[in-house]
Amino acid sequence: MTDAQDTAADTSLRTPGGAPLDDGGTSAAGAPDPSPSPTPIPLLEPREGIPPVIADETALAEVIAAFAAGSGPVAVDAERASGYRYGQRAYLVQLRREGAGTALIDPVACPDLSGLGEALSGVEWVLHAATQDLPCLREIGMLPTALFDTELAGRLCGFPRVGLGAMVEGVLGFVLEKGHSAVDWSTRPLPEPWLRYAALDVELLVDLRDALEKELDRQGKLEWARQEFAAIVAAPPPEPRKDPWRRTSGMHKVRRRRQLAVVRELWQARDRIAQRRDVSPGKVLSDAAIVEAALSMPSQVHALSALNGFGHRVGRRQLEQWQAAVDRARALPESHLPQPGQPVTGPPPPRAWADKDPAAAARLSAARAGVSALAEQLNLPQENLIAPDSVRRVCWEPPAGADADGVAAALAGYGARPWQVELVTPVLVTALSAKVP
């Protein structure tokens, strides 16, 4: 009996009315079947109850031994405190494996989970939206050697909604309570309702994985998924963003170089304060306030205090800190002012192609139409069929000869997986012969 069947049989865990779907339900065309399904079952309690939070080395050693002795894939999830704390560190790690049950681990009290990661080496990890959790898991010593991403699998299967709650409901017929997804997980002690929510997030993750694997296989996409999962495992940590201050919301309003310098100085000052206090930068100073100051260029504290975001709640000392940042920007020599926009390393924005290179614009138009039609035929999002940036690069600078071998080599060089290269190469070869209208 699977976890899902076992849970469905336990009437204490649900309200009356309904049963889980038999196998997720699919239409003859290959897409998940949108027809009405039985009433979903609210999942109210973890099967073995809420496990105690692991917060010391002795208890952690017991969990490591239990999960090493378990069988099958391991469901893994992590909770962060986005919007509350600086950075994206994990504040709770949840795992579930056959034979080991569910474990909730406090990575603040147990910051080194490399022993657990080693114990699970060679085991398939099941995560939902893996790329969101892997960076914070990497920080505490946990990295998979193999994984199954249920969100990505849902995309490849063609599900219109791929959030965990929607997938569990649509595929397994259970309703997960999602009310605590955006709470401050750095809170200690963690309230019992939050822990129940966290435990339930991994309760049926392996069942979801098994159902999606069957659906991928039925649609002939299982090998595609395996290549995607392997690429996630093999991917190096992302490079730090260059000039992260340029991502300040509302930056499109800031045009002049000295105003850009104000944004940069305020952003960097805010970041230092947020890191020191371990709070979200937005709680120190809003992006809107930074942009407001950049546009106004106040020359003294009184003028700054009159701007939105710098009102009566901001103390004199804080105002002086922000004014000092503005003053630094005002005093910079012209040669040290930031340039508008970031250096372009690839093709120009597509909107400029018609003027810069009409032939390239025609190729891109044909390529986009071809990729869109193929994605619709295969019932998956265009961005999962092929990265839009790869299409733009091939169309802007076609490989010599623009034949199948050249296009395939170019796509592979841009990181496309073999299944993507095989499917998209014929589309792009045709598009590269498109003429200017």
Beta strands, then each sheet from edge to edge (+ up, - down):
strand 1: 41-42
strand 2: 53-54
strand 3: 71-80
strand 4: 90-98
strand 5: 101-105
strand 6: 124-127
strand 7: 146-149
strand 8: 174-175
sheet 1: 1+ 8+
sheet 2: 2+ 5+ 4- 3+ 6+ 7+
end
